[in-house]
Every structure is written in structure tokens, then in C-alpha cells.
Amino acid sequence: MGTSVAVCLVFIGCCSNVVFLELLVREFPGSGNIITFTQFLFIALEGLIFESNFGRKKPAIPIRNYVFMVTMFFAVSVINNYSLNFNIAMPLHMIFRSGSLIANMILGIIILKKRYSPSKYLSIGLISFGIFICTIMSAKQVVSLPPNWGIAMLTFALLMSARMGIFQETLYKEYGKHSKEALFYNHCLPLPGFLLLLSDIYNHGVLFSQTTPVAVPVVGLSVPIMWLYLLGNTITQYVCIRGVFILTTECTSLTVTLVVTLRKFLSLIFSILYFQNPFTTWHWVGTAVVFLGTLLYTEVWNSVRAALGRPDAKEKKAA
């Protein structure tokens, strides 16, 4: 499966996912644990059947590497969702996560000793600034800073996510591309950790079951509406994360982070339009800045200049 297909999976899955996620969080702000657990369980079961052949297929990458990766992946997923329990508004939550590009670039320079061109530094700065403008303007009221624990959790998750991306990049260079295997083990191995959150997951399951029932046409059964939202969230998250894991085997960590960050930005815009929230002039400014930064990162200008220069070169040769 190619890079372009993976990018399509990321954007289609995640833009749909944000609708279900907002419907869930609006009704039950503390439902992050049951949302995360359902996603992990679904992806693990799918991988157990179709990837590991019920454990009979030997992994290409040593399990010890997956354990290290899973520890980071589980921590990031749970901390990001659990931080919502500290009354952190979604715009502020997204502002912190929009800093992933800069965090990834900084860790890449420190750990992998990477060096980037000035245009790359500028493009990352523009994209991060544009997303910051849009997210801060999406707040319906001034967002007050949450308790220090909430800020600390978001900062830790941001840095841990960037470190995980770099670790994945080095791992795939050593052992080859195994996106489906990585997807399975990253969601299967952390499942025992949810035992620590069992009480909260069970309580929200009870709350979900008490919501308004909705008739499902084909099945002919009535299902509480929050369970349907959770199902939609789980399926769309699978589509999105499958695309992300394919990208990790095809692209550098920074490029993957760029795609994921742009996905978050489009999800925000989609959410604003879908839920009919105000789209101000500042949103247009932020969108334009992100678009400019993306063009700069992908070096579209150089491609256009080269394409326009080719006819001239041919004319010179003919002369």
C-alpha cells in the first residue's frame, strides 16, 4: 500500500473520527479511557486474526523493541485522553498537540543529529503558528490555564510522542517495513494496562447504556446512542491509525508528524464547519499560513520552477 493511499486513509479516517469524538466528549467529558480501550481492543482483535494468525506468525521485529515502543505509545494515548479530566478545554488540548512538529524536529536534531534546510525550519514554524491561530480562535471563551498537572501531562505526552516517532524511524531502517505487525503489537501488548482503569471504563459503560436508544435499521435492534457513537469512533480511528502506521514505514518521522499535524488541523476545520461554530477572519489567516507552510515544506515552488524551466532548457539546446 503506497504513501498516497496511506495519506488518504489518515485524512478520511481522522476527519470522520473527530465528529464521533466530539459527540462523545460533549456528553461525557471524562470518557477518554473507555474510548481508548475500545480502540485498542478492536485493533488488537483485527490484528490477532489477520496479521498474527492467532499468535502462530513469528514477528519480524523482536518483541523487546515492541515492548519499549508500546510503553511510549500506551503512555501517550492514555495521558492525552486522561488530561481531559483536568478540565482542559479541547482548543487548549489541540494547541499543545499542534506543537508536535517542532518537538519532533528538536528531538531529531538532538538524537539523530539531523540537519534541515532553512526552508524546512521556516515551513515547520509557519504550520505550527497557523494551527495555533486556528485553535486559539476556536475557543468560545477565554481558556483559563488548568491545574499544573494537566499542563505537565500534555507536555510529557508531546515529548514522548515525538520520541516514539524517532524510535519507529530507526527501528524500520534496521528491520524493514512491517506496518501491520507494528499496528497489532502496539495495540495488543498494552491491553493488560487497562486493568488499572477498569473501574472507570465500567462506570462509563453503564452511563453509555443509559443514553437514548436508537433503532438500527438492518439489525432491527435498539442500541443506546452513545454506543453507536463509540462504534463509529472506533472504526474511523482504525482507518486513521492504519494509515499512520503505513506512513511510518514509508516516510521520515518528521514527514509523518507533518501529515498527522495537518490531519489535526483539517479535523479542527471540519469540526468547526460540521458543528456550525464561527469561522472568523483569524481562522482564514491561520488556514492561509498553514497552506503556505505546507507548500514550503513539500517544495512545490521548486517543482513548479523546474517544470517551467524545462521548456527554456530545451529551447536553449535547440538553439
Disulfide bonds with the S-S distance in Angstrom:
Cys14-Cys240 1.62
